[in-house]
Amino acid sequence: MDRVVQEIGTSKNRGAFLKRRDFLIGSMAAASAVAYGRAQDVVTLSKLNRVGAMSGNFDGLLKGVRDYSQPVTPGELDIMEFPDMLAHRYGIHNVEVQQFHFLSMEPSYFEKFLARLKKANSRMCDMPLELDPSGYSGTVSPCSPDPQTRAHAIELTKKWIDIAAMLECSSVMPNQGHAFADDLNASIDALKELRDYGEPKGVSIILEPRGRVPLDTLVKLIKGAGIYANPDIGNFGDEEHTESGLRIMYPLAKTVSHVKWMPDRFSFATAIAISKEMGFQGVYSIETGGPEPYEMQQAVLDQLMKYL
């Protein structure tokens, strides 16, 4: 008779055998659960490595920016705390700061911000530039039809390229505005000048669709200047224009793509699927609004993690 059969022949031995079997099965199940958990962690981390967030999502809370006549929840936020907050609250380590959220132009200020980035194991993935004294009109733009305004915008953008390089930031995104000369060559030449200034410093120039500029005009600017696109998935309009626009813009993208949650206008799942189909390898930087910025940030992050 087989030895194992002999061992379990008595009820006593049978009980011992069953205990050993259950122990082994339990150990294997526990090991499998740990391995599965680790695999899940790896998947989650690999997704989060592709996610960023804009400082503009917290406009109402940022010190020196928010409207003090309006109540805010849960409290004021300093831009120096922004990288650490994103890392600890959301696991996000790709930081996109709009230039007007910096409260000083002193090199020591940016050195301090870079140190805060590194302490949070984070990096700057892009810096949107609004060069007007206030607002988002893009009047002061390297694409302006006015030569003096265009020259001024080039000068300002170069200063921010220098700062981006100091912060080890991958790109800057000027506001191209919406007023262009009939001949785009002057705008293209201005963007080329910025491209050539930024390339040796490791800083790319990107432009996004903003609704008021025809997509074919934006594509001419990007291709003509040899720069890159930010395919903001919320800036194309309805479902049809979003899908067709993303297929045009994603092949021109390099550093970031802004992502918004607007289910009444377009399918988020389809937009992310198109980004994958088009081979986008950059960062999906969350752009939100609303009175509850922390909750809105989490809501869009949850959707993005679902479809990445």
N, C-alpha and C positions, 0 to 999 in steps of 0.2 A: 504493500500500500504506500502511496506517495506520502512523504514526510509531512507536508503541509496538511494533508487530509488527516493523518494521524494526530497532528497537533490540535486540530479543531474537533477531534472526535469526542472529547469530553466537554461538558457544558462550561467547566471552568476555563479550559483552554480556548473554547470557542469565544467566551466573553473577552478574554485577553486579546485574541486575534481581532475581534470586532473593534475593540478600543484602539488597537494599533492602526487598523484600517481607517477608522474615523479621524485619528490624529493626522495620519498622512494626507487624507483627503482635505481635512481642514487646513493643514499647512500649505498644500498646493493651492487651495482656494485663496488663502490669505496672500500667498506669493503672487498669484494671478491678479488679485485686486490691487496690490501695491504696484505691480508692473503696469496694470491698466491705468491706475491713477497717475503714474509717472508719464505714461504716454499721453494722457489727457493734458497734463501740465505742459508737456513739450509742445503739443498742438496749440494750447492757449497762448503760450509765450511766443511761438512763431507768428501767431496772428497779431498779438500786441506789438510785436516788432515792426509791423506795417501800419500802425495806427498813430496818429498825431492829434493835436488839438490846438485851436487858435485862442490867443489871449482875448480876442473880441467876444468870445463866448461869455466872458465874465466882465464885460464892459461896465456894467452897473455896480460892480463891487470893487473895481480896481482903484487904489488910492490915487488921488489926483485926477481921476477921470470921471468918477460917478457923479451924478446929479444929487447933491446933498439935500435937495428939497423933496426927494422921493425916498420912501422907506425901502430898505433892502434886507434880504435874508440870505445867509445867516450873519454876514458882517463884512467888514472891509478886507480887501486882499491887496497885498503889496506885490508888484511884479517880481520882486526878488524871491517871493515865496511860491511863485507860479510853478516852476519846474518840480519842486518838492511836493506840492499839492497834487499835481497830475500823477506823479510817480506813486505816491502812497495811497491816494484815493481811487485811482483808476488803473494803475499799472501801466500808464502811458509815459514813454520816455522820449518821444519826438515832439518838440516844442516849437510852435509857430507864434512868434510875437510880432504884433503890428507895431510899426516903428514909433507911433505916437504914444505908446504905452511906456516907453522909456522916458524917465523924468530928468535925465541929465545927458549932456554930450561929453562929459569928462571921460578920458580913457580909463581912469581908475574905477568909474562906475561900471563900465562894461567888463573890466577885468573881474570885478566883484560878481557880476551876473554870470560870467563864464565859470567862475569857481562854484557858484550855486548850481549851475547846470551839471558840472562834473560830480559834485557831491551827490546829486540825485541820479547819477549814472545816465544822464540824459544828454540830448544834443539839439541844436537848433536845426530844423529841417527847412525853414523858409522864413522870410521877413517881408510881408506886404508893406508897400510904401504908399502913403497918402501925403502928397507934397503940398497940398493947399493948406492955408492957415487953419482951416477947419473943414469938416465934412468930407464927402466922397465924390466930389464933382469931377475930379481929374482935370481941372483947368490948368494947373501947373503940371505938365506932363511932357516927357520926351517926345511924345507924338503930336504935340500942339502944332497947329498951322502957323502960329506966330513965332518968328525966329528968335525974338528975345526971350519969350516965355520958354521956348524949347531949350535954349542955351542954359537958362537958369535951372530948368528941371534936370538937365544933364549934369550940371555942377552939383546939385543937391543929391542926385542919385549916386554919383561917384563917392560922395562922402559916406553914404549909407552902405555902399559896397565895401568900403574900407572897414566900416564897423562890422558888417557881416563877416568879413574875413577874420577880424579879430575874434569874433564869436564862433568861428568855425562853422558858419551857417552855409548851407548848400546853395541857396538861391535868394534873390530878391524879386519882388513882383511889383513893378510900378503900375499905377493906374494909367491906362492908355487914354483915358478920357473918351469923348465921343465926337469931338470936332476935328476933322482932318481936312487937309488940303486935297484938292482933286487929284493931285499927283502925290502918291504915297512915298516917293523916293526920299524926301527930307526926313520923314518919320523913320523910314527903314535905316537911313544913314545914322540917325541918332541912336537907334537901338543897336546897330552894329558897333558904334563907338563904345557903348556901354558893355556890349558882349566882349569886345577886345580888352576893355579895362578890367572886367571881372574874371575872365578866363584864367590869367596867370595867378589870380588870388584864390581860385577854386570856387568862385561864386558865379552861378548861372543866372541868366535873365529869363523870367517867365512872364507870360500874360494869360489872363483868364477871360472867358466870355462874360460880358456884363449886361447883356440884354439890349443895350442901346446901339451896339456896334454890330453891323451885319457879320455873320460868321465868316463869309468869304473874305471880307476886309481883314479880319483878325488873322486868318490863315495866311493871307498875303504878307502881313507884317511879320509873322513868326517865321515863315519860310524864307522871306526876302532877307531878313536880318540874321538868319541862322541861329535863332534862339529857341525857346521851348514853351510848351503850353501847360497851363493848369486846367485840366478838364473838370471844372466845377460842375458837379452833376445836377445842381439845383438852378443853374443859370441859363438853361436852354428853352424853358417854357413848358409846353405840354409833352406828353409821352412820345409822340412821333418825332418832334424836334430834338428831344433829349437823346433818343436812341441814335438818330442819324448824326447829331452833333458829336456825341461821344465816340462814335466810330471814326470820325474825322480827327478829333483832338487827341485821343489816347495815343496814337502812334507818334504824336509830336511831344509827348510828355516825358519828363525826366525825374523831377524831384518830388512834387506833391500833386495830389488831386483832392480838392475840397469835396466833402460829402455832407449832404443835408438830408433830413428826413421830411419828405413832402409827399405822402402817399396819395393826396388828392390830385397831384400833378403828374407823377411818374412812378414807375415801379422801382423801388430801391433794389430789389433782388436782380432785376434785369440790368440795371445800371452797373452793379458790381460784376455781374456775369460778363458784360461787355468789356469791362476793364481787364478781366482775366483773358478773355478771348483775344484782345488786342495786345496782350503781353506787357501790361503795365507793371513795372517793378518798383515804383516809388512808394511814398507814404500816403495813406488815406487820412487827410487831416480834417477832423470834425469841425463843422461850422454850425453853430446853433444861435438861437435868440430866446427871448421870452423872459418872464419875471422870475423863474426858478432855474437859474443856470446850472446848478449842480445836478438837479434831476433831469434837465434836458440833455446835458452831457451824457449821463448814464443811459438815457433812453436811446440816443443815437448809437452809443457804443454797443449796447446790447444788440441792436439790429445789425451793425457792422460785423460783430463777431459771429453772428449767425450765418452770414453769407460769404465771409472771407474764405 
